[in-house]
């Protein structure tokens, strides 16, 4: 029947996608999409909770490099 989708159709499609892209590339794409969605959610929330606090005025930055 035209237009019907069963689990067999989805299984065949999944096998074809895995053969074309490979499992490693699919895993990388999945993690990249997850990071993008997390970044989008943080952006919608405002994401200001994760930002480090700015140093107070008058403090000295101790992460300076030594001269040689």
N, C-alpha and C positions, 0 to 999 in steps of 0.2 A: 504494500500500500504506500502511496507516495505521501511524504510529509510526516510519517510516523517515526518516532525515535524510540528505540529500545536500548537496553543496556548493551546489546551487541554492537550497535552502531557507535556508541560512545567508547566502547573498548577498542574497536578498530581505529577510531579517530585518535585515541590516546597512543596506541602503538605506532601509528604513522607519525605523530608529532614527536615521539621519543626517538624514532629512527631518523627523523630529519634534524632535530636539534641536539640530541644526545642528552644523557641524564645530567652531566656536569653543568652544561649551559642552562638547562632548565632550572637546576638548583640555584645557580647564580641569579637567574632572572627572578626567581621566587623571592630570594632574600632582598634583591634590589627593590622589588615592588613593595615588600613589607616595610623597608626603610622609608620609601617614599610616602606610604600611607601614614606611618608614624610621624614623619615630618609634617605632613599635611595636618594631622590631628593636633600636633603641638602648635602649629601656626594658627589654627582656628581658635584654640584655647587662649592663645596669647604667648605661650611659651616662655614667659618671663620668670617662671619659678626655677628653671634650670640654669639661667644665666648666673655666672659668678658675681659676687658683689664687688663693686668698685672699691679700691682702697680709699681709706679716709684721707682727706686733704692733710698735707703736712707729714705723711708717712714716707719712708724711704724704701725703695724697691731693692730687695737684697739679692735678686737674681741677676746681678750684673756679672759680666764676664771679666776675668782677670787679664791684665795686660802682661804680655810676655816679652 
